[in-house]
Amino acid sequence: MEILRIILTVIFVLDCIGLTVIVLMQEGKQQGLGSAGVADTYWGRNKGRSMEGGLVKATTVMAILFFVLAVILNMNF
């Protein structure tokens, strides 16, 4: 069981580093008053298929993995 804990800890550390890098790569969401009509533009409609959309999805997956690993590593097994 100790080997499993070591493997999960290494995955947890890599997830922490990756999550930090991905969050820092994202652009700021504050665009000022000019962002009111973003949903009507081409960029607003296709944002999910862009690099920024991919970063948001990757952040979500890595954050879920972070919390799951944190709970598993804190259990006494």
C-alpha positions in Angstrom: 0.0 0.0 0.0 2.9 2.3 0.6 3.9 2.1 -3.1 0.4 3.1 -4.1 0.6 6.1 -1.8 3.9 7.2 -3.3 2.6 6.8 -6.8 -0.5 8.9 -6.0 1.6 11.5 -4.3 3.8 11.9 -7.4 0.7 12.2 -9.5 -0.7 14.8 -7.1 2.5 16.9 -7.2 2.5 16.7 -11.0 -1.2 17.7 -11.1 -0.5 20.7 -8.8 2.4 21.9 -11.0 0.3 21.4 -14.2 -2.7 23.1 -12.7 -0.6 26.1 -11.8 0.9 26.4 -15.2 -2.5 26.0 -17.0 -4.1 28.7 -14.8 -1.3 31.1 -15.4 -1.5 30.5 -19.2 -5.2 31.6 -19.3 -6.1 35.1 -20.3 -7.9 37.4 -17.9 -11.7 37.4 -18.0 -12.0 41.2 -17.2 -12.4 42.9 -20.6 -13.9 46.1 -19.3 -17.1 47.6 -20.7 -16.4 46.4 -24.3 -17.2 42.8 -23.5 -21.0 43.2 -23.4 -21.4 41.9 -27.0 -18.8 39.2 -27.0 -21.4 36.4 -27.3 -22.5 37.7 -30.7 -19.1 37.6 -32.3 -17.4 34.7 -34.1 -14.9 34.4 -31.2 -17.7 34.3 -28.6 -19.5 31.5 -30.4 -16.4 29.4 -31.1 -14.5 29.9 -27.9 -15.0 26.3 -26.8 -12.9 25.1 -29.8 -10.1 27.6 -29.3 -7.0 27.3 -27.2 -8.6 29.3 -24.4 -11.5 26.9 -24.4 -9.1 23.9 -24.2 -7.3 25.5 -21.3 -10.6 26.0 -19.4 -11.5 22.3 -20.0 -8.1 21.2 -18.9 -8.3 23.4 -15.8 -11.6 21.8 -14.9 -10.3 18.2 -15.3 -7.1 18.9 -13.4 -9.0 20.6 -10.6 -11.3 17.6 -10.2 -8.3 15.3 -10.2 -6.7 17.6 -7.6 -9.6 17.3 -5.2 -10.1 13.5 -5.7 -6.4 12.9 -5.1 -6.4 15.1 -2.0 -9.3 13.2 -0.5 -7.7 9.8 -1.4 -4.3 10.8 0.1 -5.9 12.0 3.3 -7.7 8.7 3.9 -5.9 6.2 6.2 -5.5 3.1 4.2 
